[in-house]
Amino acid sequence: MKKTQLLETIQDMPEEFSVDELMERLMILQKIEEGQHQIQAGQFYTEEEAKKKLEKWLK
């Protein structure tokens, strides 16, 4: 995460917020960023592959 993204996130927060709220938002943004990098690197499952992997859990 870049400093500018962190500053933008803080600017978008309400005037009063808890550290927990900020941390939650930062963690979500970090996970989104990680997912985007994985997609760019081709590290993802197609819908069909995901269904096969989850088949045993969805019974």
N, C-alpha and C positions, 0 to 999 in steps of 0.2 A: 504494500500500500504506500502511496506517495503522500508526502506531507500536504500537498494541495488537496488531495482527496479527503484527508483527515480534517483539514480546516473547513472544507465545504460541508462535511458531515456535521461538524460542530455548529456551523452557521445555520444549517437546516433544522437543528434541534430547537425546541421551544425555549423560551427565556429561562425557565427553571426545569432542570432534569436531574435524575440521579446518575451516579457513575454506572450503576447497573444497566440503565437504559442506554447509555452511550456505549458501553461494552457490548451489549446485545446487538446494537446496530452495526458496530464495527466488525463483530464476528460474522454477521450475515453478509456484509460487504466482502469480507475476506473469503468466505465460502463461494460467493458468486465469482470472484476473481479467480479462485483456484479452478472452479468448473470451466471457466472460459479458457484457461490455459490448457486444461485437459482436453477440451474439444479441439483446440488448435493443434495439439500433439497427437490427435487421433486416438486418445485414450477414453473411449466411450463404447457403450453397447448399443446396437440397433434395437428397435422395439422388439423384434422377434427374439434376439439374443437375451434381452432382459426378461421377456416372458418365460423363456426356457429356464433361465437361472432362478427365477422366482416361483416356478411351477410347484416345487415341493413346499414352499412356504404358504402358498395361497390355497392349499387344500383344506 
